[in-house]
Amino acid sequence: MDQADTWERLSHLLPESDAQQFQDCWDTGEQEAGLDRLVGGLLEQQTAINDTVRAEISVVAETWGMREALTPRLLACPGDGSPHTLELIDPPDPLHAVPDPQLADLVLVPWIRCVNSGRLLIRAHVEEPWGDLSLIAEHYAVLASERGPLVRLFEAFSAGDALTELLQPSVS
């Protein structure tokens, strides 16, 4: 997932003047402000979005450290009535079964479910000594289901690639 292309595509969800301000945020390195403007504009205009767009915005927000702050507002954006294919899992409950030894020492947090295939995109975090999860995920992973097995593991900062994998047809 190319971030600049995604940002450009998301700008088209907004009215022209808001879209330009959103694009200006990218150009000036103020992505956090831009994401806040995007979700605020979608809510203000009551712009209907589909589940894939909602997931893409969540992934971009994750990349810029804004996912937690924007998720409640993103979930409040109206749907476009198209068939429900993806769902943001909020609030997420960590998975208790570890589907792969590579993830054994991490807290696995469900993030986006593909309704059609049952596949699950998770964030894998380190648990900090004070009990919170690390701010940045150590890995992203696509699981065949909540119980696994692991379909593919991604490094930190690869949330967009993980979403692309989640959207791929399942191979039976």
C-alpha positions, -999 to 999 in steps of 0.1 A, spaced: 0 0 0 17 32 -12 9 59 14 10 89 -10 -14 72 -34 -37 62 -5 -36 97 9 -45 111 -26 -74 86 -30 -87 94 5 -87 131 -3 -114 125 -29 -138 115 -1 -139 152 10 -154 183 -6 -129 201 -28 -118 227 -2 -114 202 26 -96 178 2 -71 205 -6 -65 211 31 -61 174 37 -36 171 9 -17 202 22 -13 183 55 5 155 36 26 180 17 37 198 49 43 167 70 13 172 92 -2 138 87 -18 136 122 -36 169 116 -47 156 82 -61 124 95 -80 143 122 -93 166 94 -103 136 72 -123 118 98 -138 150 111 -148 160 75 -164 126 68 -184 129 100 -194 165 94 -205 158 58 -220 124 68 -201 109 40 -209 72 35 -178 50 33 -174 13 27 -156 -12 50 -124 -13 29 -121 25 30 -127 24 68 -100 -2 72 -76 17 50 -81 49 71 -75 28 102 -42 15 87 -30 50 78 -40 62 112 -20 33 128 10 43 107 9 78 121 1 69 157 -35 81 155 -55 48 153 -66 47 190 -77 84 189 -96 82 156 -112 47 159 -144 58 178 -150 86 152 -141 64 123 -166 38 135 -193 66 137 -189 74 100 -219 61 81 -215 30 59 -224 31 22 -248 1 23 -225 -22 4 -220 -58 17 -201 -59 49 -167 -74 40 -143 -60 67 -149 -50 103 -127 -31 127 -127 -49 160 -133 -24 187 -128 -28 215 -104 -57 209 -98 -84 234 -63 -99 232 -61 -135 218 -53 -161 243 -42 -189 220 -9 -183 204 -12 -194 168 25 -195 160 57 -198 181 71 -166 165 44 -147 183 47 -165 217 61 -136 237 38 -109 223 3 -98 231 -19 -104 201 -46 -79 195 -73 -85 169 -77 -55 146 -95 -61 113 -116 -92 104 -125 -102 69 -161 -113 72 -160 -134 40 -129 -155 47 -128 -154 85 -92 -142 82 -80 -118 109 -54 -91 109 -37 -87 143 -12 -64 159 15 -81 180 28 -59 208 53 -62 236 38 -58 270 57 -30 288 68 -35 324 41 -12 336 13 -33 320 5 -12 288 12 -24 253 41 -10 233 30 20 213 43 5 181 34 -30 171 64 -54 168 46 -73 140 14 -75 121 0 -109 111 -28 -123 91 -43 -154 107 -66 -179 89 -90 -174 118 -89 -163 155 -72 -196 163 -48 -195 134 -28 -208 117 -5 -179 107 -10 -170 71 18 -144 69 39 -124 94 48 -87 87 74 -65 104 66 -33 123 55 -4 100 40 -29 75 3 -25 84 -6 -16 48 10 -47 34 -8 -68 60 -41 -52 50 -34 -61 14 -27 -97 24 -60 -98 44 -79 -88 13 -64 -116 -8 -87 -146 -15 -81 -175 9 -64 -205 -6 -82 -237 6 
